[in-house]
Amino acid sequence: MEIPLVPLAERIRPKDFENFIGQSHLIGPNGPIKKAVINGAVPSMILWGPPGVGKTTLAEIIANELDRPFYSLSAISSGVKDIRNIIDNVKNQGIFGKRNALLFIDEIHRFSKSQQDALLSAVEKGQITLIGATTENPSFEVIPALRSRSQVFVLKNHSKEDLVKFLNLALLDSVIEKKKPVLKETEALLRISGGDARKLLNAFELVVLNLDKNTVEITNELVQESIQQNIAQYDKKGEMHYDIISAFIKSIRGSDPNAAVYWLARMVEGNEDPKFIARRLIISAAEDIGLANPTALVMANNCFDALQKIGWPEGRIVLSQCAIYLALSPKSNSVYLAINKAQSIVREKGDSSIPLSLRNAPTKLMKELDYGKGYLYSHDNLDKLHLQEFLPDEIIGTSIYKPKQNKKEIEYDKLIEKIWKGKYQ
């Protein structure tokens, strides 16, 4: 099987808005990015969305439409020196102003604070218009000063209709046409893609290039067989990002330390962002372990801190320790269920009235209106807690937190019964 030097996803990458597939909320007739390009007033922006939804393509199209100098960096392989070289080049050529240069930074969330700081002055002075792409929440991964100078646009996973359009476009590719494939079924390809167009096209190309002379029909069965046989090649660039992290977290939830460390190793070898892994460990500690072992959250949070202090590759050892600890911790999703139930009640009941006894009374008028009246200071009335009501009238006695049957929460269950004397059965 001869693999083309240029991947299918790159070969059919659109060059203008007219041929761009998806993201109509941004580049449709009333889309903010489309309007900004038409008006020639494109702001610095952060494109936030999952892999394979067109972030890089969109940046290149903006540059083409505006006919501006275009520079591109990857945060994985670039540093402050690279940023400064581009800014100096822009200054020396005197191309900023109405035709200022566009600087695209892929995976900008991987830049450190100092690297992001290096962009600030040039962005603020209008020497460059920054377009950053990230799969991570900019609120956490992009420094506030840079975020405040940029518009954040959210890109969505492609719909089924979008993905079918990509496949139809791929059938017109000159390399694909030589194999004369007939796309009989698409469900397996769409399922594998998970809304990621690049993942879809890589899988499709892999299947087509593996077709023998007697096979032209692409069926769901053929896709599954082909992808399974070539899984190493299919995933060699970490395109199963969300699938692997899902397997990792589910292994921890299922108390399998061996599987957890295996999937961790897959991410380490695939150059996954260590902070992304550490954040998911924190979530797992709260969602899947919770009050069955409250120390798990402390461990996961310390893991994140340690990772930032010691860096990479030693940080992988810290991640391994935390993953094994969480996998072997007792499990409870009671806190996850509790907040879900509380939110459901709020959505159903609306903003229920706060009991007068619980209201703050900083002014004389509020005291005259009985704000705070009848409240028993809890520290002085530990034996009377059950006589007070802390929930709105509409949901009095509603049990929201339900302890699970593990050592810690059995104790909590007994404590609730002792304090509230059967109220929250």
C-alpha positions in Angstrom: 0.0 0.0 0.0 1.6 3.3 -1.1 0.6 6.1 1.2 0.4 9.6 -0.4 2.9 12.1 1.0 0.1 14.7 1.6 -2.8 13.4 3.6 -6.3 13.5 2.2 -7.5 16.1 4.8 -4.7 18.4 3.5 -5.4 17.8 -0.1 -9.0 18.8 0.0 -8.6 21.6 2.5 -10.9 24.5 1.3 -9.3 27.8 0.3 -12.3 30.1 0.8 -15.5 30.5 2.8 -17.7 29.3 0.0 -16.2 25.8 0.2 -15.8 25.7 4.0 -18.0 23.0 5.5 -19.7 23.6 8.9 -19.5 26.4 11.5 -22.3 28.4 9.9 -22.9 30.2 13.2 -19.5 31.8 12.6 -19.1 32.1 8.8 -22.6 32.0 7.6 -24.2 35.2 6.1 -24.7 36.6 9.6 -21.7 35.0 11.2 -19.4 37.3 13.2 -16.2 36.1 11.5 -17.6 36.4 8.0 -18.9 39.9 8.8 -15.5 40.9 10.2 -13.7 39.7 7.1 -16.1 41.5 4.8 -15.6 44.7 6.7 -11.9 44.3 6.8 -11.9 44.7 10.6 -10.8 41.3 11.9 -10.0 41.3 15.6 -7.4 39.1 17.3 -9.3 35.9 18.2 -9.1 32.6 20.0 -10.8 29.7 18.1 -11.9 27.1 20.7 -13.2 23.8 19.7 -12.4 20.0 19.5 -9.9 18.6 17.0 -10.8 18.4 13.3 -13.5 21.1 13.2 -11.6 23.6 10.9 -9.6 25.9 13.2 -6.5 25.9 11.1 -8.4 26.0 7.9 -10.5 29.0 9.1 -7.3 30.9 9.9 -5.8 30.3 6.5 -9.0 31.4 4.8 -9.1 34.6 6.7 -5.6 35.3 5.6 -6.4 34.6 2.0 -9.6 36.7 2.0 -7.8 39.7 3.5 -4.6 39.3 1.4 -2.4 39.8 4.5 1.0 38.4 5.4 0.4 35.2 7.2 2.7 33.5 9.8 2.0 30.2 11.5 3.5 28.6 14.6 2.8 25.5 16.6 3.0 25.9 20.3 4.4 22.4 20.6 7.6 23.2 18.7 7.9 27.0 19.0 9.1 29.4 21.7 9.6 33.1 22.6 12.5 33.4 20.1 10.2 32.3 17.3 7.5 34.8 18.3 10.0 37.7 18.5 11.6 36.8 15.2 8.1 37.1 13.5 7.3 40.4 15.3 10.8 41.8 14.3 10.2 40.7 10.7 6.8 42.4 10.7 8.3 45.6 12.1 11.2 45.6 9.6 9.0 45.2 6.6 6.7 47.9 7.9 3.6 45.8 7.1 1.5 46.6 10.1 -1.4 49.1 10.2 -4.3 48.5 7.8 -2.5 45.4 6.4 -1.0 44.1 9.6 0.2 40.5 9.6 -1.8 37.6 10.8 -0.1 35.2 13.2 -1.7 31.8 13.7 -0.7 29.8 16.7 -1.9 26.3 16.8 -2.5 24.7 20.3 -1.9 28.1 22.0 -2.9 26.5 25.3 0.5 24.8 25.3 2.3 28.1 25.5 3.6 29.1 28.9 2.7 32.4 30.5 6.0 33.9 29.5 5.4 32.8 25.9 2.0 34.3 25.8 3.3 37.5 27.4 5.6 37.9 24.5 2.6 38.4 22.2 0.9 41.1 24.2 2.7 44.2 23.1 2.5 43.3 19.3 -1.2 42.5 19.6 -2.0 45.6 21.6 -0.1 47.9 19.1 -1.8 46.3 16.2 1.5 45.0 14.7 -0.1 41.6 14.4 -3.6 40.1 14.5 -3.4 37.0 16.6 -5.5 33.9 15.7 -5.0 31.2 18.4 -6.4 27.7 18.1 -7.1 25.6 21.2 -8.9 22.5 22.2 -8.9 23.6 25.9 -11.0 26.2 27.7 -9.3 29.6 27.1 -10.5 30.7 30.5 -7.9 28.4 32.0 -5.3 28.2 29.3 -4.9 31.7 27.9 -3.6 34.5 30.1 -6.3 37.1 31.0 -4.4 40.0 29.4 -4.2 38.2 26.1 -7.8 36.9 26.4 -9.1 40.4 27.0 -7.5 41.6 23.7 -9.1 38.8 21.7 -12.5 37.6 20.8 -13.2 34.0 21.7 -15.2 32.0 19.1 -16.4 28.5 19.8 -16.4 25.9 17.0 -18.6 22.9 17.2 -18.2 19.2 16.3 -19.3 18.6 12.7 -22.9 17.3 12.2 -23.6 14.1 10.4 -24.6 16.1 7.3 -21.3 18.0 7.4 -19.3 14.7 7.6 -21.2 13.2 4.6 -20.2 16.3 2.6 -16.6 15.7 3.5 -16.9 12.1 2.2 -18.5 13.2 -1.0 -15.7 15.8 -1.5 -13.1 13.1 -0.8 -14.5 10.9 -3.5 -13.5 13.6 -6.0 -9.9 13.6 -4.9 -7.5 12.4 -7.7 -5.8 9.8 -5.5 -9.0 8.4 -4.2 -10.6 8.3 -7.7 -7.9 5.9 -8.9 -9.3 3.2 -6.6 -12.8 3.9 -7.8 -14.5 3.3 -4.5 -18.2 3.0 -4.0 -19.3 4.4 -0.7 -22.2 2.0 0.2 -22.4 2.6 3.9 -21.2 5.5 6.1 -22.3 4.7 9.6 -19.0 3.1 10.8 -16.9 6.0 9.4 -19.2 8.6 11.0 -19.0 6.7 14.3 -15.2 6.5 14.2 -14.9 10.2 13.4 -16.8 11.5 16.5 -17.4 14.7 14.6 -13.8 15.2 13.7 -13.4 15.8 10.0 -9.6 15.0 9.9 -10.2 11.8 11.8 -12.9 10.9 9.3 -10.8 11.6 6.3 -7.8 9.8 7.6 -9.9 6.7 8.3 -11.6 6.9 4.9 -8.3 7.2 3.1 -6.8 4.3 5.0 -9.8 2.1 4.0 -9.6 3.2 0.4 -5.9 2.6 0.1 -6.4 -0.9 1.5 -9.0 -1.9 -1.1 -7.9 -4.8 -3.2 -8.6 -5.1 -6.9 -11.7 -7.1 -6.4 -13.3 -4.8 -3.8 -14.8 -1.4 -4.5 -17.7 -1.2 -2.1 -17.0 0.4 1.2 -19.3 -1.1 3.9 -19.5 -0.7 7.7 -17.9 -4.2 8.1 -15.0 -3.4 5.8 -14.3 -0.1 7.6 -14.2 -1.8 11.0 -11.9 -4.5 9.8 -9.6 -2.1 8.0 -9.3 0.3 11.0 -8.7 -2.5 13.5 -5.9 -4.0 11.3 -4.2 -0.6 10.9 -5.0 1.0 14.3 -1.3 1.8 15.0 -1.0 3.8 11.8 -4.5 5.4 12.2 -3.6 6.7 15.7 0.1 7.5 15.2 -0.6 11.2 15.6 -2.8 11.0 18.6 -6.1 11.6 16.7 -8.0 9.3 19.2 -7.4 12.0 21.8 -10.9 11.9 23.3 -11.3 8.1 22.9 -8.1 7.4 24.9 -8.8 9.8 27.7 -12.3 8.2 28.0 -10.7 4.8 28.2 -8.3 6.1 30.9 -11.0 7.6 33.1 -13.3 4.6 32.7 -10.4 2.3 33.8 -9.9 4.4 36.9 -13.7 4.4 37.6 -13.6 0.6 37.1 -10.8 0.2 39.7 -8.3 -1.2 37.1 -4.8 0.2 37.8 -3.2 -1.8 35.1 -5.5 -0.5 32.4 -5.3 3.0 33.8 -1.5 3.0 33.5 -1.6 1.5 30.0 -3.9 4.2 28.7 -1.8 6.8 30.5 1.3 5.4 28.7 -0.6 5.7 25.3 -1.2 9.4 26.0 2.4 9.9 27.2 3.8 8.3 24.0 1.3 10.3 21.9 2.6 13.6 23.3 -0.7 14.4 25.0 -0.7 17.6 27.0 0.2 16.5 30.6 -2.0 19.3 32.1 -5.0 17.9 30.2 -4.4 14.5 31.8 -3.9 16.1 35.3 -7.1 18.1 35.0 -9.1 15.0 34.1 -7.6 13.2 37.2 -9.0 16.0 39.4 -12.4 15.7 37.8 -12.3 11.9 38.3 -11.3 12.3 42.0 -14.4 14.4 42.6 -16.9 12.7 40.3 -16.1 9.0 40.7 -14.5 8.8 44.1 -15.8 11.8 46.0 -16.6 11.3 49.6 -15.7 7.6 49.6 -12.1 8.9 49.9 -11.9 12.7 50.2 -8.1 12.5 50.1 -8.3 11.5 46.4 -9.1 15.1 45.5 -6.2 16.4 47.5 -3.9 13.8 45.8 -5.1 14.8 42.3 -4.8 18.5 43.0 -1.3 18.0 44.4 -0.5 15.9 41.3 -1.4 18.9 39.1 0.8 21.2 41.2 3.7 18.8 41.2 3.5 18.4 37.5 3.9 22.2 37.0 6.9 22.2 39.4 9.0 19.4 38.0 8.0 19.5 34.4 8.4 16.7 31.8 9.3 13.8 31.4 9.5 13.2 35.1 5.9 14.4 35.5 4.7 11.2 33.9 5.7 9.4 37.2 3.5 11.7 39.2 0.6 11.1 36.8 1.2 7.3 37.1 1.1 7.5 40.9 -2.1 9.5 41.0 -3.8 7.3 38.4 -3.0 4.1 40.4 -4.1 5.7 43.7 -7.4 6.8 42.2 -8.0 3.5 40.5 -7.6 1.7 43.8 -9.6 4.2 45.9 -13.2 3.2 46.9 -15.7 4.8 44.5 -18.8 6.9 45.0 -20.6 9.3 42.6 -22.8 10.7 45.4 -21.5 14.3 45.2 -21.9 14.2 41.4 -25.5 13.0 41.7 -26.2 15.5 44.5 -25.2 18.6 42.4 -27.1 17.2 39.4 -30.3 16.7 41.5 -29.9 20.1 43.1 -29.6 21.8 39.6 -32.6 19.8 38.4 -34.7 21.1 41.3 -33.5 24.7 40.7 -34.5 24.4 37.0 -37.9 22.9 37.9 -38.8 25.1 40.8 -37.1 28.3 39.7 -35.7 30.8 42.2 -37.5 29.7 45.4 -37.9 32.2 48.1 -35.1 32.3 50.7 -36.5 31.7 54.2 -36.5 35.0 56.2 -34.5 33.4 59.0 -31.6 32.8 56.6 -31.5 36.3 55.1 -28.9 38.8 55.9 -30.1 41.9 57.9 -27.4 44.7 57.6 -30.0 47.6 57.9 -32.6 48.6 60.3 -35.3 48.3 57.6 -34.4 44.7 56.9 -34.6 43.9 60.6 -38.0 45.5 60.7 -39.0 43.2 57.8 -38.0 40.2 59.9 -34.8 39.4 57.9 -32.8 37.0 60.1 -35.6 36.6 62.6 -35.7 33.2 64.3 -32.3 32.1 63.2 -30.5 30.0 65.8 -26.7 30.5 65.7 -25.6 26.9 64.9 -22.4 26.9 67.0 -24.5 27.7 70.1 -27.4 25.4 69.2 -25.9 22.1 68.1 -28.6 20.1 69.7 -31.4 22.1 68.0 -30.2 22.0 64.4 -33.1 19.7 63.4 -35.5 22.4 64.5 -34.3 24.8 61.9 -35.1 24.9 58.2 -32.4 25.7 55.6 -34.3 24.9 52.4 -37.0 26.9 50.7 -40.6 26.0 51.7 -41.3 24.3 48.4 -38.7 21.6 48.9 -38.6 21.1 52.7 -37.4 17.7 53.6 -36.0 16.9 50.2 -33.0 14.6 50.3 -30.5 15.7 47.7 -27.3 14.1 48.9 -27.7 10.3 49.3 -24.6 8.6 50.9 -23.4 5.5 49.2 -22.5 2.2 51.0 -18.8 2.7 51.6 -16.9 3.1 54.8 -16.8 6.8 54.8 -20.3 7.5 53.7 -21.9 5.0 56.0 -20.5 7.3 58.7 -21.9 10.3 57.0 -25.3 8.6 56.7 -25.3 8.0 60.4 -24.3 11.6 61.1 -27.2 12.9 59.0 -29.6 10.7 60.9 -28.1 11.8 64.2 -28.4 15.5 63.4 -31.7 15.6 61.5 -33.5 12.8 63.3 -35.2 11.1 60.3 -36.0 14.3 58.4 -33.9 13.4 55.3 -34.9 9.7 54.9 
